[in-house]
Amino acid sequence: MNVRVLGQAWVWSPAGGQLQIALFTLAEGHNGVWNAAAHETTLRALRRSELTAALAQHGFEAVHWLMPEDSGYYQPIVVAVAESQDIAAKASSTV
């Protein structure tokens, strides 16, 4: 049997602007020996107000948020309208 155990550890920076995530895997090999691996990354965390302002600054319109109780998804979802493909391309290259 090939058994795997996966997990995550999240550490927020004191100011809350960055999130360090460690992903780890324990896997039983064919010979019964367990192998461990870990991978880490640091992400920049944007507040809703920061993302809303950045979208508006780059030409997106009708920016609004769907909250979990409205969308059924467990996290807020941002919705914004780009009037042209040029705006969408420019915004995606600067984020």
N, C-alpha and C positions, 0 to 999 in steps of 0.2 A: 504494500500500500504506500502511496506517495502522499504524505500528510504535509500540509503547509499551514503556518500560523502567520498572520499579517497583523501589523499594528501601526499606530501613529502616535507621536508625541508632539504636542504643540506648545511653543513658548512664545508669548507675546513680549515685545520690548516694553520697558517701563512706560514709555510715552504712548504706546499703542499703535505706533506707525509702521511697525514691521512685525512679521510673524515668521518664526523659524519652525520648520516642520521637519521631523525625522520620521522616515518610513522604514520599518524593519520587517524582515522576513526570516522565519525559521522554517527550514525545509528538511524533511527526512529523505535521505538519499536511498537508492536501491539497496545499498549495503547496510542500512539501518543507522548510519551515521548522520547526525544532525548538522546542518550547515546554517550559519547565520550571516545575514547581510544587512547593511544599513545605508541609507541614502539621506542626505540632508539638503535643504534648500531654504533660502530666505526670501520671503515675499513682501512686497510693499502693500500695506493695507490702506485702502482709500475709504474715507467716510462718504456717506451718501451725498452730503453737501459738496464735497470736493469733486466727486465724479459728475454730479449735476452741473456744477460750474464749468468744468472742463468741457463737457459736451456742448453747453451753450456757447462757450468761448470759441469753439471750433465749428460753429454754424449749425449745430443740430437744433431742431425745434420740437415743440410739444413734448419736452422731457418730463416723464412722470414715472412713478414707482408703483409696482404692484406688490403689496404686502402678502405674506403667506396666507393670511385668512381670506384674501381675495382671489389668489391664484391657485391655491392648493399645493404650491411648491414650498419646500421648507425654508427657502431663503428669499429675500427681496429680489425682484427682477426689475431692471431699468428698461424703459421703452423710450426710444427717441427716433425722430424722423430726420433723415438727411435729404435735403432738397435736390442734391445732385450727387453723382458718383464721385466727383472731384472732392467734395467735402468728406465723404466717407473714407476715401483713399488717404487724404491728408491726415485725418484724425487717427486712423489706424497706424500710420507711420510715426506719429509723435507720442503715442502712449507707451 
